[in-house]
């Protein structure tokens, strides 16, 4: 039996096969660290869940803020409420843009928890009691949203537009939570 590599033709063919294998492996193991990121063209379940929750939160903050403007005479509470309306209207516009890009329909109205809170606040007739309950609720609501946004950042969300929305929104939510805490401390409110 003759050695296939003994001939020049056999060695040449073997060399071509070896070169092809090395080139194929190199192409598959591209390690050029160009850091390019492909934006997914869909929303996965985690992405949809967080933008649904954000939509409910934005609508809740807008409606609660509007309610506070009609029920509270406390200028600090009214200023906070106006900030909620302004910031969450802007956040919702950004969220609408993200959802629209993927032809995703966001929920409208309030979720059941926010509706119960709104009903409870609406029933309060004493200005100082309303102001206290409103700002305590704001702190708690923002803490919950912060927790959800942080969980998303550490989870399985894939869509870069949603990730950018969360990254942009999270510091604002943290700021709102901190401002509510400051008002609570200044007023001496306790739960």
C-alpha positions in Angstrom: 0.0 0.0 0.0 1.3 3.4 -1.0 1.3 6.5 1.3 -1.1 9.1 -0.2 1.2 11.9 1.1 4.2 10.5 -0.7 3.3 12.2 -3.9 3.4 15.9 -4.5 -0.3 15.8 -5.6 -1.3 14.0 -2.4 0.6 16.4 -0.2 -0.9 19.4 -2.1 -4.4 18.1 -1.6 -3.8 17.4 2.1 -2.4 20.9 2.5 -5.4 22.5 0.9 -7.7 20.5 3.2 -5.7 21.5 6.3 -5.7 25.1 5.2 -9.5 25.1 4.6 -10.1 23.6 8.0 -7.9 26.2 9.7 -9.6 29.0 7.9 -13.0 27.7 8.7 -12.1 27.3 12.4 -10.7 30.8 12.4 -13.8 32.3 10.9 -16.0 30.6 13.4 -13.8 31.6 16.3 -13.7 35.3 15.3 -12.2 37.0 18.3 -11.6 40.5 16.9 -13.5 42.2 19.8 -15.1 44.7 17.6 -17.9 44.9 20.2 -20.6 45.3 17.5 -24.0 44.5 18.8 -26.9 43.3 16.7 -30.3 44.7 17.7 -32.9 42.0 17.9 -35.9 42.8 15.7 -38.4 41.3 18.1 -39.4 41.6 21.8 -39.1 38.5 23.9 -41.5 37.8 26.9 -39.2 39.6 29.4 -39.1 42.7 27.1 -42.8 42.7 26.8 -43.4 42.2 30.5 -41.2 45.2 31.5 -42.6 47.6 29.0 -46.1 46.6 30.0 -45.2 47.2 33.6 -43.6 50.5 32.7 -46.7 51.6 30.8 -48.9 50.9 33.8 -46.4 52.7 36.1 -46.3 55.8 33.8 -50.0 56.0 33.5 -50.4 55.6 37.3 -48.0 58.3 38.1 -49.7 60.7 35.6 -53.2 60.0 37.0 -52.1 60.1 40.6 -50.2 63.4 39.9 -53.3 64.9 38.4 -55.3 63.8 41.4 -52.8 65.4 43.7 -53.0 68.7 41.9 -56.8 68.7 42.4 -56.8 67.5 46.1 -53.7 68.9 47.7 -53.0 72.5 48.7 -49.4 71.7 49.9 -47.0 73.4 47.5 -44.3 70.7 48.0 -46.8 67.9 47.2 -48.2 69.8 44.2 -44.6 70.5 42.9 -43.8 66.8 43.2 -47.1 65.8 41.5 -46.4 68.2 38.6 -42.9 66.7 38.3 -44.5 63.2 38.2 -46.9 64.3 35.4 -44.1 65.9 33.4 -41.5 63.1 33.8 -43.8 60.2 33.3 -45.5 61.8 30.3 -42.1 62.1 28.7 -41.2 58.5 29.8 -44.5 57.2 28.3 -43.8 59.0 25.0 -40.4 57.3 24.8 -42.0 53.9 25.7 -44.7 54.5 23.0 -42.0 55.0 20.5 -40.2 51.8 21.4 -43.4 49.8 21.4 -44.4 51.3 18.0 -41.1 50.4 16.5 -42.0 46.7 17.1 -45.7 47.1 16.4 -46.4 46.1 20.1 -49.6 47.4 21.7 -49.1 48.7 25.2 -51.8 48.3 27.9 -54.0 51.3 28.5 -55.4 52.5 31.8 -54.4 51.5 35.3 -53.5 48.1 36.6 -55.7 46.8 39.5 -53.3 47.8 42.2 -53.0 51.4 40.9 -56.8 51.7 40.5 -57.3 50.6 44.1 -54.8 53.2 45.2 -56.4 55.9 43.1 -59.8 55.0 44.5 -58.5 55.1 48.0 -56.8 58.5 47.5 -60.0 59.9 45.8 -62.0 59.0 48.9 -59.8 61.0 51.3 -61.4 64.3 52.1 -58.8 65.8 54.4 -56.0 67.6 52.6 -53.2 66.8 55.0 -54.2 63.1 55.1 -54.4 63.0 51.3 -50.9 64.6 51.0 -49.4 62.1 53.5 -51.0 59.1 51.8 -50.1 60.3 48.3 -46.4 60.8 49.0 -46.1 57.5 51.0 -47.7 55.8 48.0 -45.3 57.5 45.7 -42.2 56.3 47.6 -43.6 52.7 47.6 -44.6 52.7 44.0 -41.2 54.0 42.9 -39.4 51.5 45.0 -41.4 48.7 43.3 -40.7 50.1 39.8 -37.0 50.5 40.7 -36.9 46.8 41.8 -38.5 45.7 38.5 -36.2 47.8 36.3 -33.1 46.5 38.2 -34.4 42.9 37.8 -34.8 43.4 34.1 -31.3 44.7 33.7 -30.0 41.5 35.3 -32.5 39.3 33.5 -33.1 37.9 30.1 -34.3 40.9 28.2 -32.8 40.9 24.7 -34.0 44.0 22.9 -31.5 46.9 22.8 -34.2 49.5 22.5 -35.9 48.3 25.7 -32.6 48.0 27.5 -31.8 51.6 26.5 -35.3 52.7 27.8 -34.7 50.9 31.1 -31.2 52.4 31.4 -32.5 55.9 30.8 -35.5 55.5 33.1 -34.0 53.8 36.1 -32.0 56.8 37.4 -35.1 59.0 37.1 -37.1 56.5 39.1 -34.4 56.3 41.7 -34.4 60.1 41.9 -38.2 60.2 42.3 -38.0 57.6 45.1 -35.3 59.7 46.9 -37.3 62.9 46.5 -40.4 61.2 48.0 -38.3 59.9 50.9 -37.0 63.5 51.5 -40.5 64.9 51.6 -41.6 62.1 54.0 -38.6 62.8 56.3 -39.2 66.6 56.2 -42.8 66.1 57.0 -42.2 63.5 59.6 -44.7 61.1 57.9 -44.7 57.5 59.1 -46.6 54.5 57.8 
